[in-house]
Amino acid sequence: MASILDCRKIQPRLSGYVDGALPRDEAWEIEKHLSACAVCARVADDFAATTRLLRTLPEAAPSADFEARLALRLADQSLAPRPMGVWGRWRLAWRERPRGARAAAASGLALACLAPVAALVAVRTRPATPPAAVADASSASLEEIVRVHVRASSSEPLGESTGVLLASGGTTSGDGTGF
C-alpha cells in the first residue's frame, strides 16, 4: 500500500513519466507505485489524456513576416521616450534655471523649511500659563477632581472601576454597589 509520502515524491514526476522523459529506473519506480495507488494512477491518466488531446490540435505556424513585425515592435518600445516623473521634471527645471536663480531658490527653500521649526521652538520656549479667567474658574473643580481621583486610586490599588464609581458618588441602586 502506498503512503502519502510516496505520493508526494511520485506526483511531481508524473508528467515526465507520461511524456516518456524519465530514465528507465525512475519510470519503473513510478509504474510500481501506480499499480498500488489509485489516486496517482488517476492523475497519470489525466496527464495522458491531456497529452493525447494536445496532439490532436493542429500545429500553429507564425506568419511569414512575424519576426520582422516583432523586431519592429520591440525596437519601438525600447526606443520610445519614457514618461518623466515628478522628480525628473523638477530636476530638469532646476538645471534650466540660471545659477543665480538656483541660489535664490535654494535659500528660499531653506527659509521655508526652517520657518516652521523656528516657530515651534519659539512656542515651546514660552512658559505655559493659562489665561487668568480660565485658571480662576476651573481651579476649584480641578482640585476636586484630583482629590476624588487620588482617593479612589489609593483605596483601590489595582484600579478597580467600582471604586471610582463609588468615590464619585454616582450610585444608581440602593445597595451601594453603583449599579
Beta strands, then each sheet from edge to edge (+ up, - down):
end
